[in-house]
């Protein structure tokens, strides 16, 4: 490889992280969009990155992976985003592709219900399903890649520029921006929240306070059958919301514990449900009033709505590709037991090896699998691709990236949703069991996480603010924060490496700054 042509260590920028992933699960998500000469990402955007580095290590930060870009590529991507996201024809095609492939995922899930029938299907049947899942996951993830912050920031920058022509007060600018970019279409998780609030409201009317601590599946079925049936129906419809290659589906225990917490809170759930419903019902009217009030160009309304719509479709593509990842995990877990290897080892197989293992029980030598499971580094360098495994990957990572962890006590990121608060930090890591850990979170804590997704919703509802390593204005954390009107700072990159649970922190989401006031 041409080492001298590599960018300097300081020019690499970490854009996303996640729990460490084996090659099979990571390939179509993090490698294939860059390694293929005519990848779907390239075809859709007409853009090719000169450099891209993906790294996964089971020993770093409890097991982590990360995607790195060169700053010059990020600048070029922003220029490309200025063309793509102001091109209505291109956007409509992008929306249609997401709708079409999401529908195919829904049909596949309805047909096979793998989460219920994984033990029933033989190898022949699974081998018919797996290529479809891999293809759909790859396609949907490519659509998400099309809407990464380095591309969609073009929309954000244009809207800010237009607002600032009229408004000089920066706090007012942020308030207007947040309002104009409020979501207009309810996502699947918002529909779930509205439905769940109905169950809470029903339970508040019937369940006595002294009974809350006794709530269980058996207690509800014996004493409050109608509420129990409502929870079971809710579970049937929404259990897969958090399911992905890293998190399991919700179960009945999740919702019973959630109900206990909800019934103990002092939130007016009836008012909260009305606020959410009215927000979506009146969102366009609210935005039009803001345009008139501040005498803004009508194009500000159009750009704000476009940011909201791009966020909605990014959300949608993310939901459906995660579900395909979840199905592949179910198959991997089944066959790791059957082949007597670890989950990490089976997911370290290549796509071809994975299919061969299911077809004929053949595996590469175990020493190779163990090496691969430890670490992997993929490098795309001006049309050429390189992969290293194990100790060699760890060595290459230090050579290419060095140590990029910043030990500062003040972090600068992007504004996801305005506001300013101080409070106790509660930090989540990629390796955490999120559902279990959030039970220790206190009402009013400040949620600090690598990124947020639907699994975090109970924690987000308890938090007074959110702080995330990743994200852009069309990402999950920013959209949810604007919807719930909670301060949010995104794109901090190292927050979870620097802030610890119990630290007192200040979130200045009016400026995109997070400060550590007092260490635990």
Buried (B, 14 or more C-beta within 10 A) or exposed (E): EEEEEBBEEEBBBBBBBBBBBBBBBBBBBBBBBBBBEEBBBBEBBEBBBBBBBBBBBBEBBEBBBBBBBBBEBBEBBBEBBBBBBBEEEBBEEBBEBBEEBBEBBEEBBEEBEBBEEBEEBEBEEBEEBBEBBBBBBBBBBBBBBBBBBBBBBBBBBBBBEBBBEBBEEEEBBBBBBBBBBBBBBBBBBBEBBBBBBBBBBBBBEEBEEEBBEEBBBEBBBEBBEEBBEBBBEBBEEBBBBBBBBBBBBBEBEBBBBBBBBBBEEEBEBBEBBEEBBEBBEEBEEBBEEBBEEBEBEEEBBEBBBBBBBBBBBBBBBBBBBBBBBBBBBBBBBBBBEEBEBBBBBBBBBEBEBBBBBBEEEEBBEEEBBBBBBBBBBBBBBEEEBEBBBBEBBBEBBEEBBEEBEEEEEEBEBBBBBBBBBBBBBBBBBBEBEBBEBBEEBEEEBBBBBBBBBBBBBBBBBBBBBBBBBBBBBBBBBBBBBBBBEBBBBBBBBBBBBBBBBEBBBBBBBBBBBBBBEEEE
